[in-house]
């Protein structure tokens, strides 16, 4: 080997400096802005605290037209609700799925700003909003007195954290003919849930396709069940 090549080889070896291992701690306040448009339907001149029903719409109502969030919802069946309630319906931005952190902070703000009974906050949603309902309920089960998820997709995170739902008053609704979100989503989630939460209920509407929200929200028994419950105090 020529002397020149040996020198270059030695230079190459010497260029690899020993690695250093740094152990430290990252500790910094990070501010994240959340933004959601919403409709709040609340009785005028309320003198006592009132219950709050939070409704999460499906994928078809995303965007900037707030009026459409009332489609297929408890707004349509307000006459079935036998006592004064507030109904909160945020709108999911276009081409996104529900940001449950944003919804959580919105509910907190509404419950502080208005005369809301914090022991009687109820959560429901359909399709994509059913997924958001289950996700938010699993993340903050302490917030809700009752939860109703309609034709909801489920995911592995919900399954992995199934014990978060063990104390919830929760009902699942699904259409037996649903070809958009298959009924297996409800069946399988319920089979996982029921052993740890025997009061959980699953209702299958055998002749309904994806529009099982009509059968769900047009039944006054849903609202009677919700409003009869208060948040479990730990």
Order of alpha helices (4+ residues) and beta strands (2+ residues): alpha-beta-beta-beta-alpha-beta-alpha-beta-alpha-beta-alpha-beta-alpha-alpha
